[in-house]
Amino acid sequence: MRIVTTMIAAGAMAAASLLPMQAAADAKIYAYPTSVNYCPAGLQPVTIAGVICCGVPNQSVTYQQVMAHPAPVRKQVKKRHYRAPAPKANCPIGTKGCTFD
């Protein structure tokens, strides 16, 4: 019984160790535009989550190009200000004073 428990625990630890690798495979790696390359052969400067390091990009554009998209221009609409109607006086005959609704 202990062997089965040990095997299940080992399998769970192996599966847990693969999760960060899978998340890293989905990360967007952008090429970093530069005139010099101090990276080892086969690698180039890239940005991963804002950090510049050596690697192979998996995106066809740079991070600066992605962030430089033009923002949509919103039309400025003239705001109309409405005044609330004045309260009407209620002055019934035979009572002292008036009330406002």
BANU-655255 format. One record per residue (C-alpha): residue in one letter; x, y, z. Coordinates in steps of 0.2 Angstrom, whole numbers. Example, Ala and Ser with C-alpha at 12.3 -4.5 7.8 and 13.67 -1.06 7.14 Angstrom:
2
<rec><resn>A</resn><c1>62</c1><c2>-22</c2><c3>39</c3></rec>
<rec><resn>S</resn><c1>68</c1><c2>-5</c2><c3>36</c3></rec>
END
This chain:
101
<rec><resn>M</resn><c1>0</c1><c2>0</c2><c3>0</c3></rec>
<rec><resn>R</resn><c1>14</c1><c2>12</c2><c3>4</c3></rec>
<rec><resn>I</resn><c1>22</c1><c2>9</c2><c3>-14</c3></rec>
<rec><resn>V</resn><c1>5</c1><c2>14</c2><c3>-22</c3></rec>
<rec><resn>T</resn><c1>5</c1><c2>30</c2><c3>-11</c3></rec>
<rec><resn>T</resn><c1>23</c1><c2>34</c2><c3>-15</c3></rec>
<rec><resn>M</resn><c1>20</c1><c2>31</c2><c3>-34</c3></rec>
<rec><resn>I</resn><c1>4</c1><c2>43</c2><c3>-33</c3></rec>
<rec><resn>A</resn><c1>14</c1><c2>56</c2><c3>-24</c3></rec>
<rec><resn>A</resn><c1>29</c1><c2>55</c2><c3>-36</c3></rec>
<rec><resn>G</resn><c1>17</c1><c2>56</c2><c3>-51</c3></rec>
<rec><resn>A</resn><c1>8</c1><c2>72</c2><c3>-44</c3></rec>
<rec><resn>M</resn><c1>25</c1><c2>80</c2><c3>-41</c3></rec>
<rec><resn>A</resn><c1>31</c1><c2>76</c2><c3>-59</c3></rec>
<rec><resn>A</resn><c1>14</c1><c2>84</c2><c3>-65</c3></rec>
<rec><resn>A</resn><c1>16</c1><c2>99</c2><c3>-54</c3></rec>
<rec><resn>S</resn><c1>34</c1><c2>102</c2><c3>-61</c3></rec>
<rec><resn>L</resn><c1>28</c1><c2>102</c2><c3>-79</c3></rec>
<rec><resn>L</resn><c1>15</c1><c2>116</c2><c3>-76</c3></rec>
<rec><resn>P</resn><c1>28</c1><c2>130</c2><c3>-76</c3></rec>
<rec><resn>M</resn><c1>36</c1><c2>123</c2><c3>-92</c3></rec>
<rec><resn>Q</resn><c1>19</c1><c2>123</c2><c3>-101</c3></rec>
<rec><resn>A</resn><c1>15</c1><c2>141</c2><c3>-95</c3></rec>
<rec><resn>A</resn><c1>33</c1><c2>147</c2><c3>-101</c3></rec>
<rec><resn>A</resn><c1>29</c1><c2>139</c2><c3>-118</c3></rec>
<rec><resn>D</resn><c1>14</c1><c2>150</c2><c3>-120</c3></rec>
<rec><resn>A</resn><c1>23</c1><c2>166</c2><c3>-116</c3></rec>
<rec><resn>K</resn><c1>25</c1><c2>179</c2><c3>-130</c3></rec>
<rec><resn>I</resn><c1>43</c1><c2>181</c2><c3>-134</c3></rec>
<rec><resn>Y</resn><c1>47</c1><c2>197</c2><c3>-144</c3></rec>
<rec><resn>A</resn><c1>63</c1><c2>201</c2><c3>-154</c3></rec>
<rec><resn>Y</resn><c1>72</c1><c2>216</c2><c3>-146</c3></rec>
<rec><resn>P</resn><c1>78</c1><c2>228</c2><c3>-160</c3></rec>
<rec><resn>T</resn><c1>96</c1><c2>232</c2><c3>-158</c3></rec>
<rec><resn>S</resn><c1>112</c1><c2>234</c2><c3>-168</c3></rec>
<rec><resn>V</resn><c1>123</c1><c2>223</c2><c3>-158</c3></rec>
<rec><resn>N</resn><c1>121</c1><c2>205</c2><c3>-153</c3></rec>
<rec><resn>Y</resn><c1>130</c1><c2>199</c2><c3>-137</c3></rec>
<rec><resn>C</resn><c1>120</c1><c2>183</c2><c3>-137</c3></rec>
<rec><resn>P</resn><c1>128</c1><c2>165</c2><c3>-140</c3></rec>
<rec><resn>A</resn><c1>127</c1><c2>159</c2><c3>-158</c3></rec>
<rec><resn>G</resn><c1>109</c1><c2>154</c2><c3>-163</c3></rec>
<rec><resn>L</resn><c1>101</c1><c2>166</c2><c3>-151</c3></rec>
<rec><resn>Q</resn><c1>96</c1><c2>185</c2><c3>-152</c3></rec>
<rec><resn>P</resn><c1>91</c1><c2>198</c2><c3>-140</c3></rec>
<rec><resn>V</resn><c1>72</c1><c2>195</c2><c3>-135</c3></rec>
<rec><resn>T</resn><c1>60</c1><c2>203</c2><c3>-122</c3></rec>
<rec><resn>I</resn><c1>50</c1><c2>191</c2><c3>-111</c3></rec>
<rec><resn>A</resn><c1>38</c1><c2>201</c2><c3>-99</c3></rec>
<rec><resn>G</resn><c1>48</c1><c2>216</c2><c3>-101</c3></rec>
<rec><resn>V</resn><c1>65</c1><c2>208</c2><c3>-97</c3></rec>
<rec><resn>I</resn><c1>78</c1><c2>208</c2><c3>-111</c3></rec>
<rec><resn>C</resn><c1>88</c1><c2>192</c2><c3>-112</c3></rec>
<rec><resn>C</resn><c1>94</c1><c2>180</c2><c3>-126</c3></rec>
<rec><resn>G</resn><c1>83</c1><c2>168</c2><c3>-134</c3></rec>
<rec><resn>V</resn><c1>72</c1><c2>164</c2><c3>-150</c3></rec>
<rec><resn>P</resn><c1>57</c1><c2>175</c2><c3>-153</c3></rec>
<rec><resn>N</resn><c1>40</c1><c2>166</c2><c3>-156</c3></rec>
<rec><resn>Q</resn><c1>32</c1><c2>183</c2><c3>-162</c3></rec>
<rec><resn>S</resn><c1>34</c1><c2>191</c2><c3>-179</c3></rec>
<rec><resn>V</resn><c1>34</c1><c2>209</c2><c3>-172</c3></rec>
<rec><resn>T</resn><c1>43</c1><c2>218</c2><c3>-159</c3></rec>
<rec><resn>Y</resn><c1>35</c1><c2>223</c2><c3>-142</c3></rec>
<rec><resn>Q</resn><c1>37</c1><c2>241</c2><c3>-147</c3></rec>
<rec><resn>Q</resn><c1>27</c1><c2>238</c2><c3>-163</c3></rec>
<rec><resn>V</resn><c1>13</c1><c2>229</c2><c3>-153</c3></rec>
<rec><resn>M</resn><c1>11</c1><c2>243</c2><c3>-140</c3></rec>
<rec><resn>A</resn><c1>12</c1><c2>257</c2><c3>-153</c3></rec>
<rec><resn>H</resn><c1>-5</c1><c2>254</c2><c3>-161</c3></rec>
<rec><resn>P</resn><c1>-16</c1><c2>269</c2><c3>-163</c3></rec>
<rec><resn>A</resn><c1>-29</c1><c2>272</c2><c3>-150</c3></rec>
<rec><resn>P</resn><c1>-47</c1><c2>275</c2><c3>-157</c3></rec>
<rec><resn>V</resn><c1>-52</c1><c2>293</c2><c3>-157</c3></rec>
<rec><resn>R</resn><c1>-68</c1><c2>296</c2><c3>-148</c3></rec>
<rec><resn>K</resn><c1>-80</c1><c2>309</c2><c3>-154</c3></rec>
<rec><resn>Q</resn><c1>-83</c1><c2>323</c2><c3>-142</c3></rec>
<rec><resn>V</resn><c1>-101</c1><c2>325</c2><c3>-140</c3></rec>
<rec><resn>K</resn><c1>-108</c1><c2>342</c2><c3>-133</c3></rec>
<rec><resn>K</resn><c1>-116</c1><c2>338</c2><c3>-117</c3></rec>
<rec><resn>R</resn><c1>-133</c1><c2>345</c2><c3>-114</c3></rec>
<rec><resn>H</resn><c1>-138</c1><c2>351</c2><c3>-97</c3></rec>
<rec><resn>Y</resn><c1>-156</c1><c2>350</c2><c3>-92</c3></rec>
<rec><resn>R</resn><c1>-163</c1><c2>360</c2><c3>-78</c3></rec>
<rec><resn>A</resn><c1>-175</c1><c2>351</c2><c3>-67</c3></rec>
<rec><resn>P</resn><c1>-193</c1><c2>358</c2><c3>-67</c3></rec>
<rec><resn>A</resn><c1>-197</c1><c2>370</c2><c3>-53</c3></rec>
<rec><resn>P</resn><c1>-208</c1><c2>363</c2><c3>-39</c3></rec>
<rec><resn>K</resn><c1>-226</c1><c2>367</c2><c3>-40</c3></rec>
<rec><resn>A</resn><c1>-235</c1><c2>375</c2><c3>-25</c3></rec>
<rec><resn>N</resn><c1>-250</c1><c2>366</c2><c3>-18</c3></rec>
<rec><resn>C</resn><c1>-261</c1><c2>379</c2><c3>-9</c3></rec>
<rec><resn>P</resn><c1>-278</c1><c2>372</c2><c3>-5</c3></rec>
<rec><resn>I</resn><c1>-291</c1><c2>384</c2><c3>1</c3></rec>
<rec><resn>G</resn><c1>-294</c1><c2>384</c2><c3>19</c3></rec>
<rec><resn>T</resn><c1>-277</c1><c2>379</c2><c3>25</c3></rec>
<rec><resn>K</resn><c1>-263</c1><c2>389</c2><c3>32</c3></rec>
<rec><resn>G</resn><c1>-248</c1><c2>390</c2><c3>21</c3></rec>
<rec><resn>C</resn><c1>-243</c1><c2>381</c2><c3>5</c3></rec>
<rec><resn>T</resn><c1>-233</c1><c2>365</c2><c3>2</c3></rec>
<rec><resn>F</resn><c1>-222</c1><c2>361</c2><c3>-13</c3></rec>
<rec><resn>D</resn><c1>-222</c1><c2>345</c2><c3>-22</c3></rec>
END
